[in-house]
């Protein structure tokens, strides 16, 4: 098995071998966290957390069959179907997010791919949110190169399009969109000059190798994603993945630490599933290199820890939000 030089970790590489990635993932837990924290400190302030807010601007009615998603029309869940929000509603939500300390505002719509009229309205949302001084992010399904350029011209900073899992396991989770479809959208986004937000979901029944392969795919892109969301499956009754065995929390931490070593300059966002993580697990994730979270009571349609809980956890850990003034000395 190829074993990387652990002392040299921290440089940006896109030529990782799968065996190197597997060797890193398989390190003794204490060694893995040691190297992840060491590398994290080379690029980031270890006590700063970037905070984003995610708003569902169009909920439900998605034709895709993603087995984890309660917004699919194929499953009987409690999630309803709502049309695209009005511009004023989005502006109000963005203003609240900004007051609460978010620096990035993400807008998610349950589309396979947006239609021209829908995209025009979303471009207006991007312009308004950006005018408030917030970074903008959107997740709208598949994009053509032309649509990606339109969003870039409107001022979109980030586009989220997750790979979800390894290519080998992908067909067990989704059949209505191929892995290559996702890679082509990411390529269109990158070519348009929009920063890439791309990660995956853990706890869907994938193997350890699937997790490593997902990270290896991300880490061997021509340019690493600027933001890598690491989600833990939120089980929703009515979806095919409801009832899966819970994820071992240490597997989550191990995945984050490996991602930090493979992609040392990417923001690693601890995303969905935080309501099922206790504070000690979240603290380990931050130690392993996670340096971004979503604020707010809800992530699209699933619950998220409240802002007051996050603030209390930050205070206990001595973490500060990115953009906050430094603590006074003396």
C-alpha positions as CSV (number, residue, x, y, z in Angstrom):
1,X,0.0,0.0,0.0
2,X,1.3,3.5,-0.9
3,X,2.0,5.4,2.3
4,X,2.4,9.2,2.2
5,X,5.1,11.0,4.0
6,X,3.1,12.1,7.1
7,X,5.6,14.8,8.0
8,X,5.1,16.4,4.5
9,X,1.3,16.6,4.7
10,X,-0.1,20.1,4.3
11,X,0.8,20.9,0.7
12,X,-2.0,21.0,-1.8
13,X,-1.9,17.9,-4.1
14,X,-4.3,16.6,-6.7
15,X,-2.3,13.5,-7.5
16,X,-3.2,11.4,-4.5
17,X,-3.4,7.7,-5.1
18,X,-6.3,5.7,-3.7
19,X,-3.9,3.7,-1.6
20,X,-2.4,6.8,-0.1
21,X,-5.9,8.0,0.9
22,X,-6.7,4.6,2.3
23,X,-3.5,4.6,4.4
24,X,-4.4,8.1,5.8
25,X,-7.9,7.0,6.6
26,X,-6.6,3.9,8.4
27,X,-4.1,5.6,10.7
28,X,-4.5,5.1,14.4
29,X,-7.2,7.5,15.5
30,X,-4.9,9.6,17.7
31,X,-2.3,9.9,15.0
32,X,-4.9,10.9,12.4
33,X,-6.3,13.7,14.6
34,X,-2.8,14.9,15.5
35,X,-1.8,15.3,11.8
36,X,-5.2,16.7,10.8
37,X,-5.0,19.4,13.5
38,X,-1.4,20.1,12.7
39,X,-2.2,20.6,9.0
40,X,-5.4,22.6,9.8
41,X,-3.3,25.1,11.7
42,X,-1.0,25.7,8.7
43,X,-3.8,27.2,6.7
44,X,-6.6,28.2,9.1
45,X,-7.1,29.8,12.5
46,X,-8.1,26.7,14.5
47,X,-10.5,28.7,16.6
48,X,-12.5,30.4,13.8
49,X,-15.7,28.9,12.4
50,X,-17.3,30.1,9.1
51,X,-21.0,30.3,9.5
52,X,-23.5,29.9,6.7
53,X,-27.3,29.9,6.6
54,X,-29.3,27.7,4.2
55,X,-32.8,28.6,3.0
56,X,-35.1,26.3,1.0
57,X,-36.4,28.7,-1.7
58,X,-38.4,26.0,-3.5
59,X,-39.5,22.9,-1.5
60,X,-40.6,19.5,-2.5
61,X,-41.9,18.1,-5.8
62,X,-38.5,16.9,-7.0
63,X,-38.6,14.2,-9.7
64,X,-35.3,12.6,-8.7
65,X,-35.2,9.4,-6.6
66,X,-32.4,10.2,-4.1
67,X,-33.1,7.6,-1.4
68,X,-32.3,10.0,1.4
69,X,-34.4,12.9,0.3
70,X,-37.9,13.7,1.7
71,X,-38.5,16.2,-1.2
72,X,-38.8,13.5,-3.8
73,X,-42.2,13.0,-5.3
74,X,-41.6,9.3,-5.2
75,X,-41.8,9.0,-1.4
76,X,-44.6,9.5,1.1
77,X,-43.2,12.0,3.6
78,X,-44.5,14.9,5.6
79,X,-42.7,17.4,3.4
80,X,-45.1,19.4,1.3
81,X,-44.7,21.1,-2.0
82,X,-44.1,24.9,-2.1
83,X,-43.4,27.1,-5.1
84,X,-40.4,29.3,-5.5
85,X,-40.3,32.0,-2.8
86,X,-40.9,35.6,-3.5
87,X,-37.9,37.9,-3.7
88,X,-39.0,39.8,-0.6
89,X,-39.2,36.6,1.5
90,X,-35.6,35.7,0.5
91,X,-34.4,39.2,1.3
92,X,-35.9,39.1,4.7
93,X,-34.4,35.7,5.5
94,X,-30.9,36.9,4.3
95,X,-31.2,40.0,6.5
96,X,-31.9,37.9,9.5
97,X,-29.1,35.6,8.7
98,X,-26.7,38.5,8.4
99,X,-27.8,39.9,11.8
100,X,-27.3,36.5,13.3
101,X,-23.7,36.3,12.2
102,X,-23.8,34.4,8.9
103,X,-21.3,35.4,6.3
104,X,-22.7,33.2,3.5
105,X,-26.3,32.7,2.5
106,X,-27.2,29.5,0.6
107,X,-30.4,29.1,-1.4
108,X,-31.6,25.6,-2.2
109,X,-34.3,24.6,-4.7
110,X,-35.6,21.1,-5.2
111,X,-35.1,20.9,-9.0
112,X,-33.6,18.3,-11.3
113,X,-32.5,21.4,-13.3
114,X,-33.9,24.9,-13.2
115,X,-36.0,26.2,-16.1
116,X,-35.2,29.6,-17.7
117,X,-38.0,31.5,-15.9
118,X,-37.0,30.0,-12.6
119,X,-33.4,30.9,-13.2
120,X,-34.2,34.5,-13.9
121,X,-36.0,34.8,-10.5
122,X,-33.1,33.1,-8.7
123,X,-30.6,35.5,-10.3
124,X,-32.5,38.4,-8.8
125,X,-32.3,36.7,-5.4
126,X,-28.5,36.3,-5.9
127,X,-28.1,40.0,-6.7
128,X,-30.1,41.1,-3.7
129,X,-28.4,38.9,-1.2
130,X,-24.9,39.9,-2.5
131,X,-25.9,43.5,-2.2
132,X,-26.2,43.0,1.5
133,X,-22.5,42.0,1.8
134,X,-23.2,38.3,2.1
135,X,-21.4,35.6,0.1
136,X,-24.0,33.8,-2.1
137,X,-24.4,30.1,-2.7
138,X,-27.0,28.1,-4.5
139,X,-28.0,24.5,-5.0
140,X,-30.4,24.0,-7.9
141,X,-29.7,20.6,-9.3
142,X,-27.9,20.1,-12.7
143,X,-26.7,23.2,-14.6
144,X,-25.7,23.7,-18.2
145,X,-22.5,25.7,-18.9
146,X,-24.7,28.6,-20.0
147,X,-26.7,28.6,-16.8
148,X,-23.6,28.5,-14.8
149,X,-22.3,31.6,-16.6
150,X,-25.6,33.4,-16.0
151,X,-25.4,32.7,-12.3
152,X,-21.8,33.9,-12.3
153,X,-22.8,37.1,-14.0
154,X,-25.5,37.6,-11.4
155,X,-22.9,37.5,-8.7
156,X,-23.1,33.9,-7.4
157,X,-20.0,33.1,-5.3
158,X,-20.5,29.3,-4.6
159,X,-22.5,26.5,-6.2
160,X,-23.3,23.4,-4.2
161,X,-23.6,20.1,-6.0
162,X,-22.7,17.1,-3.9
163,X,-21.4,13.8,-5.2
164,X,-23.1,12.2,-2.2
165,X,-21.0,9.0,-2.1
166,X,-18.5,7.0,-4.1
167,X,-19.2,6.2,-7.8
168,X,-19.3,2.5,-7.0
169,X,-22.1,2.9,-4.4
170,X,-23.9,5.8,-6.1
171,X,-26.3,3.5,-8.0
172,X,-27.6,2.1,-4.7
173,X,-28.8,5.6,-3.7
174,X,-29.8,7.4,-7.0
175,X,-30.9,6.1,-10.4
176,X,-32.4,9.2,-12.0
177,X,-29.1,11.1,-12.4
178,X,-25.7,9.6,-13.1
179,X,-22.4,10.3,-11.4
180,X,-21.1,11.7,-14.6
181,X,-24.1,14.1,-14.7
182,X,-22.9,15.5,-11.4
183,X,-19.3,15.7,-12.5
184,X,-20.3,17.6,-15.6
185,X,-22.3,20.2,-13.6
186,X,-19.3,20.7,-11.3
187,X,-17.1,21.2,-14.4
188,X,-19.5,23.8,-15.8
189,X,-19.6,25.6,-12.5
190,X,-15.8,25.6,-12.3
191,X,-15.4,26.8,-15.9
192,X,-17.8,29.7,-15.2
193,X,-15.6,30.9,-12.4
194,X,-17.9,30.0,-9.5
195,X,-16.4,28.4,-6.4
196,X,-17.3,24.8,-5.9
197,X,-19.1,23.4,-2.8
198,X,-19.1,19.6,-3.0
199,X,-19.1,16.8,-0.5
200,X,-21.2,13.8,0.5
201,X,-23.4,12.0,3.0
202,X,-22.3,9.4,5.5
203,X,-24.4,6.7,7.0
204,X,-26.3,5.6,3.9
205,X,-25.0,2.0,4.1
206,X,-21.7,2.7,2.3
207,X,-18.5,0.9,3.2
208,X,-15.3,2.4,4.6
209,X,-13.8,2.1,1.1
210,X,-16.8,4.1,-0.4
211,X,-16.0,6.9,2.0
212,X,-12.3,6.9,1.0
213,X,-13.2,6.8,-2.7
214,X,-15.5,9.8,-2.3
215,X,-12.7,11.8,-0.7
216,X,-10.3,10.6,-3.2
217,X,-12.5,11.8,-6.1
218,X,-12.8,15.2,-4.5
219,X,-9.1,15.5,-3.7
220,X,-8.0,14.5,-7.2
221,X,-10.2,17.1,-9.0
222,X,-8.0,19.6,-11.0
223,X,-8.8,22.0,-8.2
224,X,-10.1,21.1,-4.8
225,X,-13.6,22.2,-3.9
226,X,-13.4,25.5,-1.9
227,X,-16.0,24.1,0.4
228,X,-16.6,20.4,1.3
229,X,-19.8,19.7,3.3
230,X,-19.7,16.5,5.3
231,X,-23.3,15.4,6.0
232,X,-24.5,12.6,8.3
233,X,-27.7,11.0,7.1
234,X,-30.8,12.4,8.6
235,X,-33.3,9.6,8.5
236,X,-36.8,10.6,7.4
237,X,-39.7,8.3,7.6
238,X,-41.1,7.4,4.2
239,X,-37.7,7.5,2.5
240,X,-35.9,4.2,1.5
241,X,-33.0,4.9,3.9
242,X,-35.2,5.3,7.0
243,X,-34.2,2.7,9.5
244,X,-30.5,2.3,8.5
245,X,-28.2,1.6,11.4
246,X,-26.8,4.9,12.9
247,X,-23.4,6.1,11.9
248,X,-20.5,5.4,14.3
249,X,-19.5,9.0,15.4
250,X,-15.8,8.1,15.2
251,X,-16.3,7.2,11.5
252,X,-17.6,10.8,11.0
253,X,-14.6,12.3,12.8
254,X,-12.2,10.0,10.9
255,X,-13.7,11.1,7.5
256,X,-13.3,14.8,8.4
257,X,-9.7,14.3,9.5
258,X,-8.9,12.5,6.3
259,X,-10.6,15.2,4.2
260,X,-8.5,17.8,6.0
261,X,-5.3,16.1,5.1
262,X,-6.3,15.4,1.5
263,X,-7.7,19.0,1.0
264,X,-5.8,21.2,3.4
265,X,-7.1,24.5,2.1
266,X,-10.8,23.6,1.7
267,X,-13.4,24.7,4.2
268,X,-14.9,21.5,5.7
269,X,-18.5,22.1,6.7
270,X,-20.1,20.0,9.4
271,X,-23.6,20.0,7.8
272,X,-26.7,17.8,8.1
273,X,-27.2,15.5,11.0
274,X,-25.8,17.8,13.8
275,X,-28.9,17.3,15.8
276,X,-27.8,13.6,16.2
277,X,-24.3,14.6,17.4
278,X,-23.6,15.5,21.0
279,X,-21.3,18.4,21.8
280,X,-18.3,16.1,22.4
281,X,-18.6,14.6,18.9
282,X,-18.9,18.1,17.3
283,X,-15.9,19.2,19.3
284,X,-13.9,16.3,17.9
285,X,-15.0,17.2,14.4
286,X,-13.7,20.7,14.9
287,X,-10.4,19.3,16.2
288,X,-10.3,17.1,13.1
289,X,-10.5,20.1,10.9
290,X,-14.1,21.0,10.4
291,X,-14.3,24.8,10.3
292,X,-17.7,25.7,9.0
293,X,-21.3,25.0,10.0
294,X,-24.9,25.9,9.0
295,X,-26.7,28.2,11.4
296,X,-30.5,28.1,11.8
297,X,-33.3,25.9,13.0
298,X,-33.6,24.0,9.7
299,X,-31.5,22.7,6.8
300,X,-33.9,22.8,3.8
301,X,-36.5,20.4,5.4
302,X,-34.6,18.7,8.2
303,X,-33.9,20.0,11.8
304,X,-30.7,21.7,12.8
305,X,-29.4,22.8,16.2
306,X,-30.7,26.3,17.2
307,X,-28.5,29.3,17.1
308,X,-28.5,29.6,20.9
309,X,-27.1,26.1,21.3
310,X,-24.4,26.8,18.7
311,X,-23.4,30.0,20.4
312,X,-23.2,28.2,23.8
313,X,-21.0,25.5,22.2
314,X,-18.7,28.0,20.6
315,X,-18.3,29.8,23.9
316,X,-17.4,26.5,25.7
317,X,-14.8,25.7,23.0
318,X,-13.4,29.2,22.7
319,X,-14.5,29.3,19.0
320,X,-15.3,32.6,17.2
321,X,-17.3,33.1,14.1
322,X,-15.4,34.2,11.0
323,X,-15.9,37.9,10.6
324,X,-16.2,38.6,14.3
325,X,-13.8,41.1,15.8
326,X,-10.8,39.5,17.6
327,X,-11.0,39.1,21.4
328,X,-9.4,42.0,23.3
329,X,-6.0,41.3,24.8
330,X,-5.3,42.1,28.4
